[in-house]
Amino acid sequence: MHLLEPKDLSISQTAEVLSLARDIIQNPSQYTEKAKGKLLATLFYEPSTRTRLSFESAMLRLGGNVLGFSDSSSSSVSKGETLQDTIRTVGSYVDIIALRHPKEGAPKLASKYSPVPIINAGDGGHHHPSQTITDLLTISELKGGLENLKIAFCGDLKFGRTVHSLTEALGGYAGNFFYFVSPEELKIPEYIRDMLPENSYAEVRDLQEILPDVDVLYMTRVQKERFVSEDEYMRLKDSYILDNAKMLKAKTDMIVMHPLPRVNEIAAEVDNDARAVYFRQVKFGMYARMALISTLLGLK
C-alpha cells in the first residue's frame, strides 16, 4: 500500500491511523522497538526541514533506522539517473520510502516501480498527505472532532499542497464549511472546489470579515519558489498578515494552524496567544508519521 494522496485512506482507515497516533502519544514506551530492523529512505528532491526531520525522528523513535538524501545534487540524480531507477535501487535497500519531489505526480510514478511502500512527502503544488494526517490529528485533539467545523484557509491557496490535501480530507466529514481567503491570483483550484459538497464553501478576500465565525484558521505562506515572476511574488507576498489586532475579532476557542515554515504571514506577537497551535502541530506531526509508518509496514 502507498500513500500518495489523502483519499488513499478511507475515512475508517484514517480513523485507525489517528487512533494509533493517540495511543503512541499516551504509551510511547510500547513503540520504541516496533520498527526494529526496518529501514526508511527519505528521498528529498526539494528542500525541507520539518517534514524530513519529522519522518526521520518518527522512524528512529519506532526503533528503526534511516538513510537517504536531502539534496538531490549529492545523489546519482546529478549524473542523470531517472526517478524510476533511483526508486528501484533504493527500494532494494529499504522497507519504506518517503519521497518529496518538485514535480506533481512524481510519487505516483515512483509507486509504479517501487517494491516497497511510498509515502508522498509533497509533490509540487499537488498533495502532502502525511501533513494532512498531522493536521487531522491536531484538529481532532484540540477541537474534539473533525465534523461540523468552520475552517478558513488563508494565503496561497493555488500552490498550497497542504491546503489541497486537507480540504480534500475534511470534505469527507459531515457538516464542515470552508472559507477560502486569498487574492484572486492565488485562489483555490477549481478541481479542489469540485471535490466539496454543494454549498459547503465560500471564496472571500477579507479575512477580518469572516474571522468571528471561524473554528480553525489555517494560515499559509506565499511560496516564492512556485512563482515564475519575482515581481508577481513581491506584489502578493504580504496579502494577509495575522496579528494581535485581528486575533481580537476571533473566537476565544479558535485555533490557528500553519504547516510552516512561515515568513511574515503570522506576526511573532501571535505566538504568545494560546490559540496559536502551530508548534504543537509540529509535535503532532511526528506522532502522525509514526502511526503512518507503522500502518504501511503492517506493524500495528
Phi, psi and omega in degrees: 000136176249159172240097184256330177207162187306323184287357172293341174252127175290171177303318182290322177293321176298317179300322179294318179295317180295322178295319178296318178300319179296321179292324177296319178299317185280331185227060186299327184295339180282352186243007188290343178235019184298324183250025180303131180087357180261152180237134173252133172257127174255106181253100186248102179277355178232151180300144177199142172247296186299309186295314181296311181292330177295315177298316183293316179294324178299313182294319180295322179291339176274359179090005178269189179231168188226142167218170180146196178220152177248003179212110185296341179292343179264007180246182179290353173301324180295343178266000179100011180294137180285160176300319181303315182289324176299316181294316178302317183291306183296325178296342176282342184260330194239177181255341182199149184232131169256120188240124169246136185212143181287343183266127178297134180091353181300316178298325178295317175299314181300323183296335181286342183245356187271132175277356181230164180300140175251131169252123176288112179262022179121120176233102180055226178262025190265278185224161179208071191293331178291329174291327178297316177297320175303313183291320177296320178297315180300312182294314183295324179288322187265339179247358174082007179166182184236014181242159174056044179247152171252113187246128177250125172257128188229132175120233182273095182263349179284313183258355187284094183297329179294323178294315181300312183293317183290322177299314179301317182291311183292337177296343179274358181253143187293141168080006180278142177234139186243134168253125177254107187252113183195162167292159181306321184290342184239027184287162183299137180298151182298322183294333176286316178301322183293342178282344188269151175300152181299142178061028181251012180207162174218140175260123184227164180251335187255111180295316185297333181296321185256352186304320181296346185260356194265137174266323181228121176253119183249103181272149176223155175274154170281119192273104182303323185292346180267354184265139172278324184258122176296322180297319180295319178297313182298326181288330188254347192296333182251030184300321182222125177231120180272126179226181183297327180297318178291324181297336178297335182275349187272162175299151180290340180248012174294150173244144178252122180244159177201133181286346181060150006282153174261160174250277175221017182285344170234117179296145182302333181297334181289338182304331183276355178279132182299340180279349178278109188243014188293334176278331170294324177303321178300316180294318176302327181299322179295316180293322178299319181286329172300317180292320179296313179301314179300318182293311184291334177270358179068036184262004187299000000 
